[in-house]
Amino acid sequence: MEFLFIGLAVGAVVAYFIFARFNKEKSKLKTNEQSLVIMDKIRSVCKFITVEGDFSEVYHYENLKEKYLSLLLGKKKAIVLVNAKAHVGFDLSKVRMTSENERKTIVLTNFPQPELLTVETDFKYYDKREGWANPFTTSDLTDINRDAKNYIVDKIPQSGLLDQARKEALDTILLMEKIVETIGWKLDYTALTLEDRNQSKIEK
């Protein structure tokens, strides 16, 4: 009877440790899954627009590619009014972060620079002149639209939109913090610096 009792006691202790170990491994696995889910969730937001700017520019087109042919057949010219809406923000797929599972903390180690995400354009043609035997082709119009859009894109760095978006980086990080908090985790960005002119530190 005594041996039976000892055997039951030993069995109970072994079962306890096996159960505790199993629960610990299960909890660790769940924590790992949580960290992966939350990091994927942040990256799935992907491109986050923070600043929008409107542009209206006049683009002058003249076909100079076929200079000698134009002398014979007539020049092609056009004045194009380009109305554009530029969206500047952050590509969150470029965010780098690690997880500290024991502290249930996501550590933000790198935050991307703002960039031009999209440009929506509308073109209106004025004073469109064709040569007497040198009409505009579909290819010409495609080239004009592309060059006119690039004309706008080249002006964006001097527009101040990127600087404005850079100042709103903290708001984007705070949004990420809210996402992390939805599963009871914390976002640690205390050591993060933005790569701007002053290398300023992000503070809560």
Phi, psi and omega in degrees: 000318180296318178296325179296317180296315179297319179298318178295321180295313178298318179298321179295317180296315179299316179298322180298312181294322177296316180296317180296317179296318180297316179295322180296314179296321180294318179295319179297318179297318180295320179295318178299318179296320180299315182295321179293319180297315184291325178290323176294324181295320178295314182292333182291339174297329174058251186269117186248111182279128178244336183225140179233137180226142179255138180231144174220112185226153176257125182247127181261124180246136172216130182284109179249359182290328182245060189304309184287326177292325180294327178297327181275317187260352181103146182278152172252126180225156176200147171249124185242126173270119182252116172255127185223151174237118182256136178246122181242140180185213187235136174270099186288351175291345179268358178294138175247131181208156177232164180244140172247095190296322182296324179268357185050056185228135171261123182259119180275115185256342178204136177235132188288161174284152176295152181211163175288121183264314179213155172226120176258127186235152175223131185245137173231128184265133175231148176051051180276118183242131179247152175289158184300333176227030184220070184284162174289138177251170177300322179296321177299313182295322177298316179296319180297313180299318180294314182293323179294321177295316178297329177299320177290313182302321181295338181273345186296318179302330180271358185278343182092356182296319180294320178295320179296318179295323180299323179291338182263013180300321182298323178299322178293319178295322178294327174296317177299322179298320178297321179297316180296321183291344181295339177247017176081018178259173177239151175253124180255112178231023185295332182264005186282138172235142175272141183277061177258193186296324184262001183049044186287145181275139177278126180236148178287000000 
